Amino acid sequence: MKAVQSSCCPESAEGKSPCTCRAEGSSIPQEIRTTTSEITASNRFDHFLARWGWKREAHIVKPGLYRLGNPTPDSMVFASANYTLSFDALRSALHGTDAWILVLDTKGINVWCAAGKGTFGTDELVRMIECSNLAGIVRHRKIIVPQLGAPGISWPEVIRRSGFLVEYGPVRARDLPLYLKNHAATPEMRRVEFPLQDRLILIPIEIIAILLPMLVISILLYFISGPFSALAAVSAVLAGTVLFPALLPLIPTRDFSSKGFILGFIVAIPFAYLFSHNPDLPGWASLLAGFTPLLLMPAVTAYLALNFTGSTTYTSRTGVKKEIFRYVPVMVILAVLGVVTGILLGASRLAGVI
């Protein structure tokens, strides 16, 4: 089916054009693109690369209006982010449905995170409604928005500025077929969960983000302090990126940072015992050696654990800010003390004291 040209940037009620939908000053109006519900091997490979953090900016679709199937002016309109995983989850869930998909420019960020950052927000939704000339394409005035996008969308503002009523759909795209039968959500559809599978999916991208620094530090520690020091560094990182999401609900306390401190401390205990029982060290040096992993490893693990706050249902934006101000100074203090004890041990070895 050929792309249909639509008028671009129509005048708003105030007589102004609030949107910018012509790229680089081009006079070509935005087209209505066509998509399907099929998830191809290429799509799945793109999802794999996205999960591993490969070329983060490459996993996007063009913002604008998409035709799914053979929609009519009475067909439903769904809003999505221009992140490929978000867009693909929506279109695959709508298999067999003729619909319009309005893709917002979220800078390649998923709906939930974009709603928190404001890119999946009221202004962008209104802008895309007007830029796509949606009012001239559909007869109704309703657009279905993912529930996870609700923090960024003010429905009173949207209806005031665009005339479109926002309907908040279910949390998960896969629940759309059942939801659309009567446009009513069950309690389960409204409940945001974070099961083991969803937590484990986050591990690859976290590992990739810290992989190079971990390797560099581990190699340096190997030559400076020996293989067990290098292993301690790797263990602290793996505790924060692998064990933490896997064990998240089982670790007591609510704050992610305090959970990270607890996990890091537990992982550090074997190394503290090993270093403090080195027969080649005098008593005071053994004490310093034992304290070093108990200071450094919890700080590293807690810092990495804090990275998961933006991916979970356990925290809020306000809670994350409180955690940062409350716990990051503690992480810094512990890390500095751990580095100081390590430097003292290293200097003592060089000076021939131990």
PLY file of the C-alpha trace (Angstrom):
ply
format ascii 1.0
element vertex 354
property float x
property float y
property float z
element edge 353
property int vertex1
property int vertex2
end_header
0.00 0.00 0.00
1.39 3.39 -0.93
2.21 5.93 1.69
-0.41 8.62 2.05
0.74 12.19 2.39
-0.81 14.24 5.18
-0.72 17.93 5.88
2.00 18.91 8.28
1.97 21.31 11.19
-1.59 22.64 10.94
-2.47 25.79 12.82
-3.44 25.27 16.45
-6.43 26.79 18.17
-4.30 29.76 19.18
-3.30 30.33 15.56
0.22 29.05 16.12
2.02 25.97 14.91
3.34 24.17 18.01
5.05 21.38 16.11
8.14 20.99 14.02
7.72 18.01 11.76
9.69 19.00 8.71
13.25 17.75 8.91
15.99 20.28 8.23
13.51 22.78 6.79
12.20 20.35 4.18
8.80 21.17 2.70
7.89 17.51 2.24
4.89 16.71 4.47
5.07 13.79 6.87
3.91 10.52 5.35
1.77 7.79 6.86
3.96 4.74 7.02
2.80 1.13 6.89
3.75 -1.60 9.33
2.71 -5.17 10.15
2.38 -7.35 13.22
5.07 -9.76 12.05
8.25 -9.90 14.11
11.00 -10.96 11.71
14.39 -12.52 12.36
15.89 -9.09 11.72
13.63 -7.60 14.40
14.66 -10.27 16.88
18.33 -9.67 16.14
17.75 -5.95 16.72
16.15 -6.79 20.08
19.15 -8.93 21.00
21.57 -6.11 20.17
19.45 -3.64 22.12
19.50 -5.88 25.18
23.29 -5.98 24.98
23.56 -2.21 24.60
24.98 -2.33 21.07
24.70 1.06 19.36
21.97 2.29 21.68
20.95 5.08 19.32
20.32 2.65 16.43
17.27 0.88 17.89
14.67 3.39 16.83
11.79 3.76 14.40
10.83 7.01 12.73
8.28 9.04 14.69
4.95 9.61 13.00
1.72 7.87 12.11
1.73 4.22 11.07
-0.98 2.17 9.40
-1.36 -1.37 10.81
-3.46 -3.60 8.57
-6.23 -1.71 6.78
-7.47 0.88 9.26
-10.44 3.12 8.54
-11.31 6.55 9.94
-13.09 4.71 12.75
-10.14 2.46 13.69
-8.44 2.81 17.06
-5.30 4.87 17.57
-2.46 3.67 19.82
0.49 5.71 21.04
3.99 4.25 21.29
7.61 5.25 21.78
10.05 5.18 18.88
12.18 2.55 20.63
12.08 -0.62 18.54
11.28 -2.93 21.46
8.32 -0.76 22.52
7.00 -0.36 18.98
7.43 -4.06 18.14
5.73 -5.18 21.37
2.70 -3.05 20.50
2.33 -3.99 16.85
2.85 -7.71 17.52
0.21 -7.63 20.27
-2.26 -6.11 17.79
-2.05 -9.04 15.40
-5.24 -9.17 13.33
-6.29 -5.66 14.37
-6.64 -2.80 11.92
-5.33 0.25 13.73
-3.30 3.44 13.65
-0.08 3.70 15.67
1.16 7.15 16.57
4.87 6.92 17.35
6.22 9.71 19.55
9.80 10.92 19.35
11.20 9.65 22.64
14.80 9.73 21.43
14.88 5.95 21.23
13.84 5.45 24.87
11.13 3.04 26.02
7.72 4.28 27.16
8.29 3.96 30.91
11.69 5.66 31.01
10.63 8.26 28.45
7.57 9.11 30.53
9.86 9.73 33.50
12.19 11.87 31.40
9.32 13.79 29.81
9.95 12.75 26.20
6.86 10.51 26.24
4.82 13.41 27.50
1.91 15.71 26.94
3.78 18.15 24.71
5.15 15.44 22.43
1.79 13.66 22.18
-0.01 16.88 21.24
2.75 17.77 18.79
2.50 14.42 17.00
-1.31 14.53 16.93
-1.13 17.83 15.12
1.89 17.03 12.96
0.25 13.85 11.67
-3.06 15.64 11.07
-4.66 12.85 13.09
-7.89 14.82 13.46
-8.26 14.78 9.69
-7.58 11.07 9.40
-9.87 9.58 12.07
-13.46 10.52 12.87
-13.28 9.74 16.59
-11.23 11.63 19.17
-9.62 8.95 21.32
-6.05 7.70 21.59
-4.95 4.70 23.68
-1.76 5.31 25.67
0.21 2.61 27.56
-0.38 2.79 31.30
3.37 3.05 31.85
3.26 6.31 29.90
0.75 7.82 32.32
3.37 9.68 34.43
4.23 11.80 31.41
0.74 12.32 29.95
-1.80 14.75 31.41
-5.12 13.78 29.84
-6.85 17.09 30.73
-4.07 18.98 28.95
-4.16 16.66 25.93
-7.92 17.04 25.45
-7.74 20.79 26.00
-4.94 21.30 23.49
-5.78 18.69 20.86
-9.37 17.62 21.39
-8.32 13.99 21.80
-9.32 11.98 24.85
-6.58 9.79 26.35
-7.48 6.23 27.30
-4.89 4.45 29.40
-4.42 0.87 28.25
-2.92 -2.03 30.22
0.63 -2.20 31.56
1.70 -4.97 29.17
1.10 -4.85 25.43
0.36 -8.56 25.39
-2.83 -7.88 27.40
-4.26 -5.61 24.69
-6.33 -8.28 22.88
-8.27 -9.07 26.05
-8.43 -5.42 27.09
-9.88 -4.33 23.76
-12.87 -6.66 24.06
-14.59 -4.17 26.37
-11.89 -1.53 27.00
-11.76 -2.49 30.66
-8.66 -3.59 32.53
-8.56 -6.30 35.16
-6.53 -5.68 38.33
-3.80 -7.90 36.88
-3.60 -5.70 33.78
-3.02 -2.65 35.97
-0.46 -4.28 38.22
3.18 -3.53 37.43
5.29 -6.58 38.15
9.01 -7.25 37.98
9.44 -11.05 37.81
12.72 -12.95 37.59
12.66 -13.12 33.79
12.30 -9.35 33.47
15.09 -8.79 35.97
17.49 -11.17 34.23
16.89 -9.46 30.87
18.56 -6.34 32.30
21.83 -8.11 33.13
23.58 -8.03 29.71
23.38 -4.28 29.22
24.59 -3.63 32.78
27.56 -5.96 32.30
28.50 -4.37 28.98
28.39 -0.90 30.55
30.92 -1.85 33.25
32.93 -4.50 31.38
35.88 -2.37 30.22
36.51 -0.63 33.58
36.19 -4.01 35.33
38.77 -5.62 33.05
41.23 -2.74 33.39
41.00 -2.62 37.18
41.15 -6.41 37.49
44.30 -6.63 35.35
45.97 -3.87 37.36
45.07 -5.54 40.65
46.34 -8.87 39.33
49.83 -7.49 38.77
49.85 -5.24 41.84
48.21 -7.40 44.52
47.72 -10.85 43.01
44.92 -12.96 41.54
42.65 -12.87 44.59
42.49 -9.09 44.52
41.53 -9.23 40.84
38.91 -11.86 41.65
37.52 -9.62 44.40
37.02 -6.79 41.90
35.25 -9.09 39.44
33.09 -10.53 42.22
31.96 -7.08 43.38
30.93 -6.16 39.84
29.14 -9.45 39.20
27.35 -9.13 42.54
26.01 -5.73 41.49
25.08 -6.66 37.93
24.07 -10.34 38.11
23.33 -11.43 41.67
21.52 -8.23 42.61
18.72 -8.38 39.99
18.40 -12.13 40.46
18.05 -11.89 44.24
16.33 -8.49 44.43
13.09 -9.52 46.21
15.02 -11.71 48.66
17.37 -9.04 49.96
15.94 -7.23 53.00
15.42 -3.45 53.14
13.61 -1.39 50.51
16.27 0.95 49.15
18.35 -0.46 46.33
21.53 1.05 47.74
21.11 -0.59 51.13
20.29 -3.88 49.39
23.53 -3.45 47.43
25.51 -2.77 50.60
24.16 -5.95 52.17
24.90 -8.09 49.13
28.35 -6.54 48.65
29.21 -7.13 52.29
28.20 -10.80 52.08
30.27 -11.33 48.93
33.23 -9.54 50.56
33.34 -11.77 53.67
35.29 -14.66 52.05
37.87 -12.25 50.66
38.18 -10.43 53.98
38.84 -13.75 55.70
41.33 -14.82 53.05
43.28 -11.54 53.08
43.31 -11.22 56.88
44.73 -14.74 57.30
47.72 -14.21 55.06
50.66 -15.70 57.01
53.10 -13.40 55.22
51.57 -10.27 56.71
52.10 -8.86 60.21
49.09 -8.30 62.44
48.40 -4.68 61.55
48.78 -5.39 57.81
46.44 -8.39 58.06
43.85 -6.15 59.70
44.10 -3.59 56.90
44.01 -6.30 54.25
40.87 -7.76 55.81
39.12 -4.40 56.01
39.87 -3.39 52.41
37.35 -5.69 50.67
34.75 -4.93 53.37
35.05 -1.26 52.45
35.45 -1.39 48.68
33.24 -4.25 47.58
29.97 -3.09 49.24
30.53 0.39 47.79
30.96 -0.98 44.26
28.03 -3.37 44.51
25.72 -0.71 45.99
26.62 1.75 43.24
25.87 -0.80 40.53
22.64 -1.78 42.29
21.54 1.85 42.18
21.61 1.65 38.38
18.60 -0.70 38.45
16.30 1.86 40.07
15.21 3.18 36.68
14.20 -0.27 35.45
12.03 -1.54 38.25
8.67 -1.22 39.94
10.25 -0.93 43.39
11.14 2.74 43.20
9.82 6.16 42.20
11.56 9.26 40.84
11.35 10.89 44.25
12.64 7.76 45.94
15.58 7.50 43.56
16.59 11.11 44.22
16.44 10.50 47.96
18.58 7.40 47.57
21.19 9.27 45.57
21.54 12.05 48.14
21.41 9.64 51.06
23.67 6.81 49.95
26.11 8.07 47.31
28.14 10.00 49.93
28.37 6.77 51.94
29.57 4.91 48.85
32.21 7.55 48.23
33.44 7.48 51.84
33.71 3.68 51.87
35.44 3.64 48.50
37.94 6.30 49.56
38.72 4.48 52.82
39.15 1.22 50.90
41.51 2.86 48.40
43.51 4.43 51.25
43.95 1.10 53.02
44.98 -0.48 49.73
47.52 2.29 49.10
48.94 1.88 52.61
49.42 -1.84 52.04
50.99 -1.26 48.65
53.31 1.44 49.97
54.33 -0.80 52.86
55.26 -3.58 50.46
57.31 -1.21 48.32
59.06 0.13 51.39
59.86 -3.39 52.53
57.89 -2.99 55.76
55.83 -6.08 54.96
0 1
1 2
2 3
3 4
4 5
5 6
6 7
7 8
8 9
9 10
10 11
11 12
12 13
13 14
14 15
15 16
16 17
17 18
18 19
19 20
20 21
21 22
22 23
23 24
24 25
25 26
26 27
27 28
28 29
29 30
30 31
31 32
32 33
33 34
34 35
35 36
36 37
37 38
38 39
39 40
40 41
41 42
42 43
43 44
44 45
45 46
46 47
47 48
48 49
49 50
50 51
51 52
52 53
53 54
54 55
55 56
56 57
57 58
58 59
59 60
60 61
61 62
62 63
63 64
64 65
65 66
66 67
67 68
68 69
69 70
70 71
71 72
72 73
73 74
74 75
75 76
76 77
77 78
78 79
79 80
80 81
81 82
82 83
83 84
84 85
85 86
86 87
87 88
88 89
89 90
90 91
91 92
92 93
93 94
94 95
95 96
96 97
97 98
98 99
99 100
100 101
101 102
102 103
103 104
104 105
105 106
106 107
107 108
108 109
109 110
110 111
111 112
112 113
113 114
114 115
115 116
116 117
117 118
118 119
119 120
120 121
121 122
122 123
123 124
124 125
125 126
126 127
127 128
128 129
129 130
130 131
131 132
132 133
133 134
134 135
135 136
136 137
137 138
138 139
139 140
140 141
141 142
142 143
143 144
144 145
145 146
146 147
147 148
148 149
149 150
150 151
151 152
152 153
153 154
154 155
155 156
156 157
157 158
158 159
159 160
160 161
161 162
162 163
163 164
164 165
165 166
166 167
167 168
168 169
169 170
170 171
171 172
172 173
173 174
174 175
175 176
176 177
177 178
178 179
179 180
180 181
181 182
182 183
183 184
184 185
185 186
186 187
187 188
188 189
189 190
190 191
191 192
192 193
193 194
194 195
195 196
196 197
197 198
198 199
199 200
200 201
201 202
202 203
203 204
204 205
205 206
206 207
207 208
208 209
209 210
210 211
211 212
212 213
213 214
214 215
215 216
216 217
217 218
218 219
219 220
220 221
221 222
222 223
223 224
224 225
225 226
226 227
227 228
228 229
229 230
230 231
231 232
232 233
233 234
234 235
235 236
236 237
237 238
238 239
239 240
240 241
241 242
242 243
243 244
244 245
245 246
246 247
247 248
248 249
249 250
250 251
251 252
252 253
253 254
254 255
255 256
256 257
257 258
258 259
259 260
260 261
261 262
262 263
263 264
264 265
265 266
266 267
267 268
268 269
269 270
270 271
271 272
272 273
273 274
274 275
275 276
276 277
277 278
278 279
279 280
280 281
281 282
282 283
283 284
284 285
285 286
286 287
287 288
288 289
289 290
290 291
291 292
292 293
293 294
294 295
295 296
296 297
297 298
298 299
299 300
300 301
301 302
302 303
303 304
304 305
305 306
306 307
307 308
308 309
309 310
310 311
311 312
312 313
313 314
314 315
315 316
316 317
317 318
318 319
319 320
320 321
321 322
322 323
323 324
324 325
325 326
326 327
327 328
328 329
329 330
330 331
331 332
332 333
333 334
334 335
335 336
336 337
337 338
338 339
339 340
340 341
341 342
342 343
343 344
344 345
345 346
346 347
347 348
348 349
349 350
350 351
351 352
352 353
